[in-house]
Amino acid sequence: MQYSQKVLDHFMKPHNVGKLDNPSVEATEGSPACGDQVSIYLKINDKTKVIEDVKFQSYGCASNIATGSIITDMAMGKKLDEAKKITWKEAAEALDGLPPVKMHCSVLAVDTLRKAIKKYEIDHKLREQDKFDKNMIAEELKKIIYPGAGEDIVTLKMVKYIGFEDGKAIIDIDIPKFDKYRENVADEVREHLSHFDEIKEVEVNL
């Protein structure tokens, strides 16, 4: 697997590693059981809403560590409104690219940062808790990367149907039976949607 020099640099000597004492907010995404996990800790100026310090801890591969490192660099010194606009593609580009099968690490790092910011904003009455609906499922599916292309399954038009009723989410995905990533994508869908308290059951039809 070919990594850029920037990925290797951030993997070998990651920036902002560790845990903040008394952070304004912290968030964790992913799971060691699934292979990757990232925790992000933010120190935010309550008046200016500027991220004054940021640290991360990660469990996973070289790409996971590198993306945690670069995303904290990108968030440092930014206002919350700026930091939450950072995209996973921008993070990957800042590392001079990632292998397609590792693009999900960039999504995980950005998602963790956004989760922390959202948590802070809700706690400080800067926004309301989102009301769950089918659109939230669609947005969550955009975080699932098809490893063969390094792009999300919604953009690739693999998602053919999204349904939700009585606590059950039904997702139809168009991936050929011979595709080696088929079950991996299905597992990712189940894992991502299990984060919603409103979803009690996930049915993935391939």
DRENROZA-304567 format. One record per residue (C-alpha): residue in three letters; x, y, z. Coordinates in Angstrom, 1 decimal, decimal comma, always signed. Example, Ala and Ser with C-alpha at 12.3 -4.5 7.8 and 13.67 -1.06 7.14 Angstrom:
# DRENROZA-304567
<resn = ala; east = +12,3; north = -4,5; up = +7,8>;
<resn = ser; east = +13,7; north = -1,1; up = +7,1>;
# end
This chain:
# DRENROZA-304567
<resn = met; east = +0,0; north = +0,0; up = +0,0>;
<resn = gln; east = +1,5; north = +3,3; up = -1,1>;
<resn = tyr; east = +1,4; north = +6,2; up = +1,4>;
<resn = ser; east = +2,5; north = +9,8; up = +0,7>;
<resn = gln; east = +5,4; north = +11,2; up = +2,5>;
<resn = lys; east = +3,1; north = +13,5; up = +4,5>;
<resn = val; east = +1,1; north = +10,5; up = +5,7>;
<resn = leu; east = +4,3; north = +8,8; up = +6,8>;
<resn = asp; east = +5,5; north = +12,0; up = +8,5>;
<resn = his; east = +2,3; north = +12,4; up = +10,5>;
<resn = phe; east = +2,2; north = +8,7; up = +11,4>;
<resn = met; east = +5,8; north = +8,6; up = +12,6>;
<resn = lys; east = +5,6; north = +12,0; up = +14,4>;
<resn = pro; east = +1,9; north = +12,8; up = +14,9>;
<resn = his; east = +1,0; north = +16,3; up = +16,1>;
<resn = asn; east = -1,2; north = +17,2; up = +19,1>;
<resn = val; east = -1,3; north = +13,6; up = +20,5>;
<resn = gly; east = -2,6; north = +13,2; up = +24,0>;
<resn = lys; east = -5,4; north = +14,3; up = +26,2>;
<resn = leu; east = -6,3; north = +17,8; up = +27,5>;
<resn = asp; east = -6,8; north = +18,5; up = +31,1>;
<resn = asn; east = -10,3; north = +19,9; up = +31,6>;
<resn = pro; east = -11,2; north = +20,2; up = +27,9>;
<resn = ser; east = -14,2; north = +22,3; up = +26,9>;
<resn = val; east = -15,6; north = +19,2; up = +25,2>;
<resn = glu; east = -14,5; north = +15,8; up = +24,0>;
<resn = ala; east = -15,8; north = +13,2; up = +21,5>;
<resn = thr; east = -15,1; north = +9,7; up = +20,4>;
<resn = glu; east = -16,1; north = +7,9; up = +17,2>;
<resn = gly; east = -15,4; north = +4,5; up = +15,9>;
<resn = ser; east = -14,6; north = +1,3; up = +17,8>;
<resn = pro; east = -11,4; north = -0,7; up = +18,4>;
<resn = ala; east = -13,5; north = -3,8; up = +17,6>;
<resn = cys; east = -14,1; north = -2,4; up = +14,1>;
<resn = gly; east = -10,5; north = -1,5; up = +13,6>;
<resn = asp; east = -10,3; north = +2,3; up = +14,1>;
<resn = gln; east = -11,2; north = +4,8; up = +16,9>;
<resn = val; east = -10,5; north = +8,5; up = +17,4>;
<resn = ser; east = -11,0; north = +10,7; up = +20,4>;
<resn = ile; east = -10,7; north = +14,5; up = +20,1>;
<resn = tyr; east = -10,4; north = +17,0; up = +23,0>;
<resn = leu; east = -11,0; north = +20,7; up = +22,4>;
<resn = lys; east = -10,2; north = +23,8; up = +24,5>;
<resn = ile; east = -12,6; north = +26,5; up = +23,3>;
<resn = asn; east = -12,6; north = +30,2; up = +24,2>;
<resn = asp; east = -16,2; north = +30,8; up = +25,3>;
<resn = lys; east = -16,2; north = +34,4; up = +24,2>;
<resn = thr; east = -14,5; north = +34,2; up = +20,8>;
<resn = lys; east = -15,5; north = +30,6; up = +20,1>;
<resn = val; east = -11,9; north = +29,9; up = +18,9>;
<resn = ile; east = -10,3; north = +26,5; up = +19,3>;
<resn = glu; east = -7,3; north = +27,4; up = +21,5>;
<resn = asp; east = -6,0; north = +23,9; up = +21,9>;
<resn = val; east = -6,8; north = +20,5; up = +20,6>;
<resn = lys; east = -5,5; north = +17,0; up = +21,2>;
<resn = phe; east = -6,3; north = +13,6; up = +19,9>;
<resn = gln; east = -5,9; north = +9,9; up = +20,7>;
<resn = ser; east = -6,4; north = +7,1; up = +18,2>;
<resn = tyr; east = -6,4; north = +3,4; up = +17,8>;
<resn = gly; east = -5,8; north = +2,0; up = +14,4>;
<resn = cys; east = -3,6; north = +2,1; up = +11,3>;
<resn = ala; east = -1,1; north = +4,6; up = +10,0>;
<resn = ser; east = -3,8; north = +6,5; up = +8,1>;
<resn = asn; east = -5,9; north = +6,8; up = +11,2>;
<resn = ile; east = -3,1; north = +8,3; up = +13,2>;
<resn = ala; east = -2,1; north = +10,6; up = +10,3>;
<resn = thr; east = -5,6; north = +11,9; up = +9,8>;
<resn = gly; east = -6,1; north = +12,5; up = +13,5>;
<resn = ser; east = -2,8; north = +14,5; up = +13,4>;
<resn = ile; east = -3,7; north = +16,6; up = +10,3>;
<resn = ile; east = -7,3; north = +17,3; up = +11,4>;
<resn = thr; east = -6,2; north = +18,7; up = +14,7>;
<resn = asp; east = -3,6; north = +20,9; up = +12,9>;
<resn = met; east = -6,4; north = +22,2; up = +10,6>;
<resn = ala; east = -8,7; north = +22,9; up = +13,5>;
<resn = met; east = -6,2; north = +24,7; up = +15,8>;
<resn = gly; east = -6,9; north = +28,4; up = +16,0>;
<resn = lys; east = -10,1; north = +28,3; up = +14,0>;
<resn = lys; east = -13,5; north = +29,5; up = +15,1>;
<resn = leu; east = -16,1; north = +26,8; up = +15,5>;
<resn = asp; east = -18,0; north = +27,9; up = +12,4>;
<resn = glu; east = -14,8; north = +27,5; up = +10,3>;
<resn = ala; east = -13,6; north = +24,2; up = +11,9>;
<resn = lys; east = -16,9; north = +22,4; up = +11,4>;
<resn = lys; east = -16,7; north = +23,2; up = +7,7>;
<resn = ile; east = -13,5; north = +21,2; up = +7,3>;
<resn = thr; east = -14,3; north = +18,2; up = +5,0>;
<resn = trp; east = -12,8; north = +14,7; up = +4,9>;
<resn = lys; east = -11,6; north = +15,4; up = +1,3>;
<resn = glu; east = -9,7; north = +18,5; up = +2,5>;
<resn = ala; east = -8,1; north = +16,5; up = +5,2>;
<resn = ala; east = -7,0; north = +13,8; up = +2,7>;
<resn = glu; east = -5,7; north = +16,4; up = +0,3>;
<resn = ala; east = -3,7; north = +18,0; up = +3,2>;
<resn = leu; east = -1,9; north = +14,7; up = +3,5>;
<resn = asp; east = -1,3; north = +14,6; up = -0,3>;
<resn = gly; east = -3,9; north = +11,8; up = -0,6>;
<resn = leu; east = -4,8; north = +8,5; up = +1,0>;
<resn = pro; east = -5,2; north = +5,1; up = -0,6>;
<resn = pro; east = -8,9; north = +4,5; up = -1,5>;
<resn = val; east = -9,2; north = +1,7; up = +1,1>;
<resn = lys; east = -8,0; north = +4,2; up = +3,8>;
<resn = met; east = -10,3; north = +7,1; up = +3,0>;
<resn = his; east = -12,6; north = +6,1; up = +5,8>;
<resn = cys; east = -10,0; north = +7,2; up = +8,2>;
<resn = ser; east = -10,3; north = +10,8; up = +7,0>;
<resn = val; east = -14,1; north = +10,6; up = +7,4>;
<resn = leu; east = -13,7; north = +9,3; up = +10,9>;
<resn = ala; east = -11,3; north = +12,1; up = +12,0>;
<resn = val; east = -13,6; north = +14,8; up = +10,6>;
<resn = asp; east = -16,7; north = +13,2; up = +12,0>;
<resn = thr; east = -15,1; north = +13,1; up = +15,5>;
<resn = leu; east = -14,2; north = +16,8; up = +15,2>;
<resn = arg; east = -17,7; north = +17,7; up = +14,1>;
<resn = lys; east = -19,3; north = +15,6; up = +16,9>;
<resn = ala; east = -17,2; north = +17,5; up = +19,5>;
<resn = ile; east = -18,2; north = +20,9; up = +18,1>;
<resn = lys; east = -21,8; north = +19,9; up = +17,9>;
<resn = lys; east = -21,7; north = +18,7; up = +21,5>;
<resn = tyr; east = -20,2; north = +22,0; up = +22,7>;
<resn = glu; east = -22,8; north = +24,0; up = +20,7>;
<resn = ile; east = -25,7; north = +22,1; up = +22,2>;
<resn = asp; east = -24,2; north = +22,3; up = +25,8>;
<resn = his; east = -23,8; north = +26,1; up = +25,4>;
<resn = lys; east = -27,3; north = +26,6; up = +23,9>;
<resn = leu; east = -25,8; north = +27,7; up = +20,5>;
<resn = arg; east = -27,9; north = +25,1; up = +18,7>;
<resn = glu; east = -30,7; north = +22,6; up = +19,4>;
<resn = gln; east = -30,4; north = +18,9; up = +19,3>;
<resn = asp; east = -31,3; north = +17,6; up = +15,8>;
<resn = lys; east = -34,6; north = +15,9; up = +15,5>;
<resn = phe; east = -34,2; north = +12,4; up = +14,1>;
<resn = asp; east = -35,7; north = +11,8; up = +10,6>;
<resn = lys; east = -34,9; north = +9,8; up = +7,4>;
<resn = asn; east = -32,6; north = +12,6; up = +6,2>;
<resn = met; east = -30,2; north = +11,9; up = +9,1>;
<resn = ile; east = -29,9; north = +8,4; up = +7,9>;
<resn = ala; east = -29,0; north = +9,6; up = +4,4>;
<resn = glu; east = -26,4; north = +12,0; up = +5,9>;
<resn = glu; east = -24,9; north = +9,2; up = +7,9>;
<resn = leu; east = -24,6; north = +7,0; up = +4,8>;
<resn = lys; east = -22,4; north = +9,7; up = +3,3>;
<resn = lys; east = -19,8; north = +8,9; up = +5,8>;
<resn = ile; east = -19,5; north = +5,3; up = +4,5>;
<resn = ile; east = -16,7; north = +5,0; up = +2,0>;
<resn = tyr; east = -16,6; north = +2,3; up = -0,7>;
<resn = pro; east = -13,0; north = +1,1; up = -0,4>;
<resn = gly; east = -12,6; north = +0,3; up = -4,1>;
<resn = ala; east = -13,1; north = +4,0; up = -5,1>;
<resn = gly; east = -12,4; north = +6,0; up = -2,0>;
<resn = glu; east = -15,7; north = +7,8; up = -2,3>;
<resn = asp; east = -18,9; north = +7,6; up = -0,3>;
<resn = ile; east = -21,7; north = +5,2; up = -1,2>;
<resn = val; east = -24,3; north = +7,9; up = -1,7>;
<resn = thr; east = -22,2; north = +9,9; up = -4,1>;
<resn = leu; east = -21,5; north = +6,6; up = -6,0>;
<resn = lys; east = -25,2; north = +6,1; up = -6,2>;
<resn = met; east = -25,0; north = +2,7; up = -4,5>;
<resn = val; east = -27,8; north = +3,5; up = -2,1>;
<resn = lys; east = -31,1; north = +2,8; up = -3,9>;
<resn = tyr; east = -33,6; north = +3,0; up = -1,0>;
<resn = ile; east = -33,8; north = +4,4; up = +2,5>;
<resn = gly; east = -36,7; north = +3,5; up = +4,7>;
<resn = phe; east = -37,5; north = +4,0; up = +8,4>;
<resn = glu; east = -40,6; north = +2,9; up = +10,3>;
<resn = asp; east = -41,3; north = +1,7; up = +13,8>;
<resn = gly; east = -37,6; north = +1,8; up = +14,8>;
<resn = lys; east = -36,4; north = -0,3; up = +11,8>;
<resn = ala; east = -34,1; north = +1,2; up = +9,1>;
<resn = ile; east = -34,2; north = -0,5; up = +5,7>;
<resn = ile; east = -31,3; north = +0,2; up = +3,3>;
<resn = asp; east = -31,1; north = -1,2; up = -0,2>;
<resn = ile; east = -27,6; north = -1,1; up = -1,7>;
<resn = asp; east = -26,6; north = -2,0; up = -5,2>;
<resn = ile; east = -23,2; north = -3,8; up = -5,1>;
<resn = pro; east = -22,5; north = -6,8; up = -7,3>;
<resn = lys; east = -22,3; north = -10,2; up = -5,7>;
<resn = phe; east = -18,7; north = -10,7; up = -6,9>;
<resn = asp; east = -17,5; north = -7,4; up = -5,2>;
<resn = lys; east = -15,1; north = -8,2; up = -2,5>;
<resn = tyr; east = -16,1; north = -5,1; up = -0,5>;
<resn = arg; east = -19,8; north = -6,1; up = -0,5>;
<resn = glu; east = -20,1; north = -7,4; up = +3,0>;
<resn = asn; east = -17,7; north = -4,8; up = +4,4>;
<resn = val; east = -20,0; north = -2,0; up = +3,2>;
<resn = ala; east = -23,0; north = -3,8; up = +4,7>;
<resn = asp; east = -21,3; north = -4,1; up = +8,0>;
<resn = glu; east = -20,3; north = -0,4; up = +7,9>;
<resn = val; east = -23,9; north = +0,5; up = +7,3>;
<resn = arg; east = -25,1; north = -1,5; up = +10,3>;
<resn = glu; east = -22,4; north = -0,1; up = +12,5>;
<resn = his; east = -23,0; north = +3,5; up = +11,6>;
<resn = leu; east = -26,8; north = +3,3; up = +12,0>;
<resn = ser; east = -26,5; north = +1,6; up = +15,3>;
<resn = his; east = -25,3; north = +4,9; up = +16,8>;
<resn = phe; east = -28,9; north = +6,3; up = +16,6>;
<resn = asp; east = -31,0; north = +5,5; up = +19,6>;
<resn = glu; east = -34,1; north = +5,8; up = +17,5>;
<resn = ile; east = -33,0; north = +2,8; up = +15,3>;
<resn = lys; east = -33,6; north = -0,5; up = +16,9>;
<resn = glu; east = -33,0; north = -2,7; up = +13,9>;
<resn = val; east = -31,1; north = -2,3; up = +10,6>;
<resn = glu; east = -31,9; north = -4,3; up = +7,5>;
<resn = val; east = -29,4; north = -4,1; up = +4,7>;
<resn = asn; east = -30,5; north = -5,5; up = +1,3>;
<resn = leu; east = -27,7; north = -6,1; up = -1,2>;
# end
